[in-house]
Amino acid sequence: MAALWTMIVITGRQIGDMSVRRSGALWRLTMREIEFRGKRKDNGKWMYGSPVYLDPEHIGMWTKNAQSYFWVTPQTVGQYTGLKDKNGAKIFEGDILEWGHYKRICQVSWLEDTARFLYITVDRKLIYPGEASACEIIGNVHDNPEFLGANV
């Protein structure tokens, strides 16, 4: 375990939900922010917070400060990836991005078997998120499906 910790501290790499960053002369361990979003059933507005799964058809969302609770459409619930685009906007599962120099259109998806977020292009190629600053959010699969066509 000590060897693994040493490797993390030396490289400053991200492992799982934890990352090690250098702050001045000190290294510090940080956890990424866990946040979800979903569209309210009553008015279609996006809510951000923590989901409560009662069953597949009934999902509620507590707001960040736990002051409000709303029912959300289950298919719209997506997790924050921990990354931000070149404009500083949080990237969520289900977002549609314009990525890289060639402006490839891709969808942010969670791959269950590898337990990670990936960008899937319209022509079904997988892109591993590297520099999030190379992409820009242009919509999401729920509000802007026309960006993806029928392929993704």
N, C-alpha and C positions, 0 to 999 in steps of 0.2 A: 504494500500500500504506500509506503514512503517513497518508493521509486516512481510510482504513478504520480503522486503529488508533486514530486520534484520535476517530472516531465511537464506537468501542467504549468507550474510556475515558470519554468524556463521558456516554454513556447507561448504561453498566454492563449492557449487554444480553448475552444468551447467543447464541453462534453455534456451531452444531455441538456438539461435546463440550467446548468451552471456554467459560468465562465469566469476566468481569472483575468483581471485587468491591472495594469500598472498605473498607479496614481502617485506621481512624484517618485520617491524612492521606495514606496511600499507597494506590495501586491495585495489586492483584495479580491475576495470571492463574492460574486454577485449572482443573484437569481434573476432570470428574465421575468418580466411582468406577465402574469397569467390573466387574460381577459377574453371575453367572448362578446359576440354581438348577435342579434337576431331582430327580425322585423315584428313589430307589435301586430297582433291579430286585429285589434280594434281600429287602428288608423294607418298601419303600414309604415310607421316611422321606425328608424333603427334605434335599438336600445343597446347599451353597453353595460356589461357587468358579469354576473355569475349565473349560469343556467341551473335550473332545478328540474330534473327529469322525473316526472311522475309516471309516465308511460310514453310510448313512441308518438302518440297524438297530443299529449298534453305536456308542454314544456313552458316553464315560467322563467323569468329573468329578473334577478335582483339587480338594481342599479348599483353602481360602485359604492355609494355611501350607505347602501342597504336601507334607504328610506322609502323606496318604491319597489313594487313588484308588478310585473305585467306578463300576460300570456303572449308568447311569441310563436310564429309559424315554425314548426320543427325543421323543415327543409332549409330554412334560412340561417340557422345557428352555425356560426363558424368561429374558430379560435384565432386570436392574435398570434402571429408567427414569431414575434420578438424582433422583427425587422421593420425598417422604415424605408420608404422610397426616396428618390433624390430630392423630393420636396419636403421630406420630414413627416409624411403621412404614414400612419401605422398600416402594415400589410396584414390583411386577414385572409383566412381560408375562404375561397370563393371569389376573391378579387381577380380582376382581369388587368394584366400588366402589359405595358409596352416595354420590352426588355432589350437592352444592349444596343450596340451601334447600328444593327440592321433593323431595329424597331420590331422585333418579333412579338406577336400577340400570344400571350399565354395565360393560363388559369392557375391560380394557387390552389393546390390540392394536398390533402393528407394521404399518405400511403401507409395503410395499416400494417402491411407485412414488413416494412422497413422502419416504421415508426419515425417518419420525418415528413416535413413539408417539401414539396417539389413544385416546379413550374412545368405545366404540360402545355406544349404548343398546339396550335390548331391542327398541325399535321402529326400529332400524337408523339412527338419527341419529348423526352424528359430533360429538364435542365435543373441542375442542382443549384439552389440559391447560393450565390457567392457574394459578390458585391451588390447589395440591395440598392446602392446609390446609382447603379447602372439601369434602374428600371423606374417606371412611373405608373401609378395606378390610373387607369382610364375608365374604370367602372367595376361592376361585379356581375356575377352570373344571374342574379335575381332581378336586377334593374336593367341590365344591358346585355341580354343574351345574344343580340344581333352582332356583337363584336366577335363572337365565336363561331357563328354559322351553326351547322348541324353536327360538327365533328367532335367537339370536346364534351 
